[in-house]
Amino acid sequence: MQLTNDKMDQILLNFLGKYVKLSEEEQNVILDLAIFKSFRKGTILLKEGQRSRDAYFVIKGCIRCYYMVDGEEKTTAFYTESETLDPPGAINNTPSEYYVDCLEDSILIAGSSEPDEELFAKYPNLEKLCRLVAEDLHSKSQMAFDNFKISTPEQRYLNLLEIRPDLAQRVPQYHLASYLGITPQSLSRMRKRLVRKVS
């Protein structure tokens, strides 16, 4: 968990720099607004039914979204380094439909997703930045959802290994199984079958 403030600042600026070129003044404004917070593994950041304006940017760690269905956790997403979670409820001020928790000790930027009109009037580039990040997030989540709907559990697992191989090592098997829509036993059998195919 030992990350210096300078290092955390740089991770954030590198991520945002992929969207727009920021002036030094704009970078400083963003860093002044960024509130870095440490959370212990197991911390619940958001509960079903809770209202929160917070969006999250992961500097270090892993957070997870899940629904409670008939008393059982159904995992829908994982967010790791340099990824952003902007819950729908944070944008339209409605109660959250799901939970968000930390699967690892995490360092996050937690801040209001509400647009700051005064800030945007002064720094139009920041408004453009927020819009591009939001559009990118929406596009990625839509693609992920579409791919999920048309894939078999095995295709989903292979896709996960290809795009986010670290998750297979970092996330407990029962959470991965829930995310893939299968039981932990089925995931275990699938892994053994795939290992046999390779060898």
Stockholm file with secondary structure:
# STOCKHOLM 1.0

chainA/1-199         MQLTNDKMDQILLNFLGKYVKLSEEEQNVILDLAIFKSFRKGTILLKEGQRSRDAYFVIKGCIRCYYMVDGEEKTTAFYTESETLDPPGAINNTPSEYYVDCLEDSILIAGSSEPDEELFAKYPNLEKLCRLVAEDLHSKSQMAFDNFKISTPEQRYLNLLEIRPDLAQRVPQYHLASYLGITPQSLSRMRKRLVRKVS
#=GR chainA/1-199 SS CCCCHHHHHHHHHHHHHTTCCCCHHHHHHHHHHCCEEEECTTCEEECTTCCCCEEEEEEESCEEEEEEETTEEEEEEEECTTCEECCHHHHHTCCCSSEEEESSCEEEEEEECSCCHHHHHHCHHHHHHHHHHHHHHHHHHHHHHHHHHHSCHHHHHHHHHHHCHHHHHHSCHHHHHHHHTSCHHHHHHHHHHHHHHHC
#=GC SS_cons         CCCCHHHHHHHHHHHHHTTCCCCHHHHHHHHHHCCEEEECTTCEEECTTCCCCEEEEEEESCEEEEEEETTEEEEEEEECTTCEECCHHHHHTCCCSSEEEESSCEEEEEEECSCCHHHHHHCHHHHHHHHHHHHHHHHHHHHHHHHHHHSCHHHHHHHHHHHCHHHHHHSCHHHHHHHHTSCHHHHHHHHHHHHHHHC
//
